Amino acid sequence: MQAEQIIRDVTQNKEILDYNLLEIKLYLVIKQILKMYFNNQISKEEANKYKQIAIKKYEDEYKQYNFEREMFQEHIKNIRDTEMQRIKLRKILKDDEVTEERLCEIISTCMEIINTVFKGEF
């Protein structure tokens, strides 16, 4: 959600229904700034300054959150891919006799796992 939408929600006293934690934090900070301004505890210039600081911090934290989320999604995808390949390798190794044909298949499967883990040719 964009910071502008959150600020509009605060000014219209809308409830926080489907916000994540970062959005709730910005919502509450802006709400507190507005209360302080309306109670004449801070000037309009100070309120604007605090609002800009809060928005900047929200945007920085949101970028970090998205980066971490994407990184974890990629990690989960790699685990899924390698797990399927490891299951395939285990099935191949389950048989007792290793022939030349099966050895090539085993090495090929191992190389697929390595390529998946290291993101390219090894």
C-alpha positions in Angstrom: 0.0 0.0 0.0 1.2 3.5 -0.8 2.0 6.0 1.9 -0.4 8.5 0.4 -3.3 6.0 0.7 -2.4 5.3 4.4 -2.3 9.1 5.1 -5.8 9.5 3.4 -7.1 6.6 5.6 -5.8 8.4 8.7 -7.3 11.7 7.8 -10.7 10.0 7.1 -10.5 7.9 10.3 -10.8 4.7 8.4 -10.2 1.4 10.3 -7.0 -0.6 9.8 -8.4 -3.8 8.4 -6.0 -5.4 6.0 -2.7 -3.6 6.8 0.6 -5.3 7.4 2.8 -4.3 10.3 4.7 -1.7 8.4 1.5 0.0 7.2 0.0 -0.1 10.7 3.2 1.5 12.1 3.0 4.4 9.6 -0.8 4.7 10.2 -0.2 5.1 14.0 2.7 7.5 13.6 0.7 9.8 11.2 -2.3 9.6 13.6 -0.1 10.6 16.5 1.4 13.5 14.5 -2.1 14.7 13.6 -3.2 14.5 17.3 -0.1 16.5 18.4 -0.8 19.1 15.7 -4.5 19.5 16.5 -3.7 19.8 20.2 -1.2 22.6 19.4 1.8 20.6 20.7 3.7 21.1 17.4 3.5 23.6 14.6 2.4 22.9 11.0 6.0 22.9 9.8 7.1 20.5 12.5 4.1 18.2 11.6 5.1 18.2 8.0 8.7 17.5 8.9 7.7 14.6 11.1 5.4 13.3 8.4 8.2 13.3 5.8 10.5 11.5 8.2 7.9 8.9 8.9 7.1 8.4 5.1 10.8 8.1 4.3 11.4 5.5 7.0 8.3 3.6 5.9 9.5 3.5 2.3 13.0 2.3 3.3 11.6 -0.4 5.5 9.2 -1.4 2.8 12.0 -1.8 0.3 13.9 -3.9 2.7 10.9 -6.0 3.4 10.3 -6.7 -0.3 13.9 -7.5 -0.8 13.9 -10.1 2.0 10.6 -11.5 0.9 11.9 -12.0 -2.7 15.1 -13.5 -1.4 13.2 -16.0 0.8 10.9 -16.9 -2.1 13.9 -17.7 -4.3 15.4 -19.7 -1.5 12.2 -21.8 -1.1 12.1 -22.3 -4.9 15.7 -23.6 -4.9 14.9 -26.0 -2.0 11.8 -27.4 -3.9 13.8 -27.9 -7.1 16.8 -29.6 -5.4 14.5 -31.7 -3.2 12.8 -33.2 -6.3 16.2 -33.9 -7.8 17.5 -35.5 -4.6 14.4 -37.8 -4.5 15.2 -38.8 -8.1 18.8 -39.5 -7.1 17.7 -41.6 -4.1 15.5 -43.7 -6.3 18.3 -44.3 -8.7 20.7 -45.3 -5.9 18.2 -47.5 -4.3 19.1 -50.4 -6.6 22.1 -52.4 -5.5 23.8 -52.9 -8.8 25.5 -49.9 -10.4 26.1 -50.3 -14.1 27.8 -48.0 -16.5 24.5 -46.7 -17.8 23.2 -46.0 -14.3 26.5 -44.4 -13.3 26.0 -41.9 -16.1 22.5 -41.2 -14.9 23.7 -40.8 -11.3 26.4 -38.3 -12.4 23.9 -36.4 -14.6 21.4 -36.1 -11.7 24.2 -35.0 -9.4 25.2 -32.3 -11.9 21.6 -31.1 -12.2 21.5 -30.7 -8.4 24.8 -28.7 -8.4 23.7 -26.6 -11.3 20.5 -25.7 -9.5 22.3 -24.9 -6.3 25.0 -22.8 -7.9 22.7 -21.2 -10.6 24.5 -22.2 -13.7 27.0 -24.6 -15.1 29.5 -25.9 -12.6 
